[in-house]
Amino acid sequence: MWDGPIDNWIAACDAILALDVDVVVPGHGPLTDKHGVQDTKDYWLRLQEIAADSQAVDPLAAGVAESIALGLLGNQSWSEAERLVINVDTALRELVRDRSRRDPLTLLARMARHKVG
């Protein structure tokens, strides 16, 4: 999710949901089914909502991702919650149409702080 766009993830979820399948093999994480795909789609939609609300306060605040509780996104079982940092950063940048290149080391450091914090 380093560069988005989030709408591509939502469209991919819709494409998978339209398939006649019982099992979905994601690129990361355990096998799932359409409920897992729907949960992922809902996560991205909710993330966009939260980012829009946060943007009204401070569009690119460095601590916004770290301050959003994962429970608000409806996915408390996410084993790599530090990825939220990158996802929120991407969502906020999409809102202000910021296409600048992100420094991966800076984002990884923020992810590490989120994981320990």
C-alpha positions in Angstrom: 0.0 0.0 0.0 3.0 2.3 -0.2 1.6 4.3 -3.1 -2.1 3.3 -3.4 -4.6 4.0 -4.7 -6.9 2.5 -2.2 -9.7 2.3 -4.7 -7.7 -0.4 -6.6 -7.8 -2.5 -3.4 -11.6 -2.0 -3.1 -12.0 -2.9 -6.8 -9.9 -6.0 -6.4 -12.1 -7.1 -3.4 -15.2 -6.5 -5.6 -13.7 -8.7 -8.3 -12.9 -11.5 -5.9 -16.4 -11.2 -4.3 -17.9 -11.7 -7.8 -16.1 -15.0 -8.3 -17.7 -18.4 -7.6 -15.2 -19.6 -5.0 -15.2 -20.9 -1.5 -11.6 -20.3 -0.6 -9.4 -17.3 -1.2 -5.6 -17.4 -1.1 -4.3 -13.9 -0.2 -0.8 -12.7 -0.8 -0.3 -12.3 3.0 -2.0 -14.1 5.9 -4.0 -17.3 6.2 -6.5 -18.7 3.7 -9.9 -17.0 3.9 -13.3 -17.0 2.3 -15.6 -14.3 0.9 -16.3 -13.1 4.4 -12.6 -12.3 4.8 -12.5 -10.5 1.5 -15.6 -8.5 2.6 -13.9 -7.6 5.9 -10.9 -6.4 3.9 -13.1 -4.3 1.7 -14.9 -2.8 4.7 -11.5 -2.1 6.3 -10.4 0.0 3.3 -13.7 1.8 3.1 -13.6 2.6 6.8 -10.0 3.7 6.5 -10.9 6.2 3.8 -13.7 7.6 6.1 -11.4 8.0 9.1 -8.6 9.5 6.9 -11.2 12.1 5.6 -12.2 12.9 9.1 -8.5 13.2 10.2 -7.7 15.3 7.2 -10.1 18.0 8.4 -7.9 18.4 11.5 -4.4 18.1 10.0 -4.0 16.7 6.5 -0.6 15.2 6.8 0.1 15.1 10.5 3.0 12.7 11.3 1.1 11.1 14.2 -2.3 10.6 12.7 -1.7 6.9 11.8 -0.3 6.2 15.2 -3.2 7.8 16.9 -6.0 5.8 15.1 -7.1 2.8 17.1 -7.3 -0.4 14.9 -10.6 -1.3 16.6 -12.2 1.7 14.9 -11.6 0.0 11.6 -13.4 -3.2 12.6 -10.5 -5.6 12.3 -9.2 -6.3 15.7 -7.5 -9.6 14.7 -5.0 -8.0 12.3 -1.6 -9.5 13.2 0.4 -6.7 11.6 -1.3 -3.6 12.9 1.8 -1.5 12.2 0.8 -1.6 8.5 -1.9 0.9 9.5 0.8 3.6 9.5 1.4 3.2 5.8 -2.2 2.7 5.0 -3.3 5.9 6.7 -0.4 7.8 5.2 -1.5 6.7 1.8 -5.1 7.5 2.4 -4.3 11.0 3.7 -2.0 11.7 0.7 -4.7 10.5 -1.7 -7.1 13.0 -0.2 -4.8 16.0 -0.9 -3.5 14.5 -4.2 0.0 14.3 -2.9 1.9 12.0 -5.3 5.3 12.7 -3.9 7.6 9.7 -3.4 7.7 8.4 0.2 10.9 7.6 2.0 10.5 3.9 2.9 13.0 4.1 5.8 10.9 6.9 7.4 7.7 4.9 7.1 9.4 1.7 8.4 10.7 3.7 11.4 7.1 5.0 12.0 5.8 1.4 11.7 8.4 0.2 14.3 7.4 2.9 16.7 3.7 2.0 16.3 4.4 -1.7 16.9 6.3 -1.1 20.1 4.2 1.8 21.3 
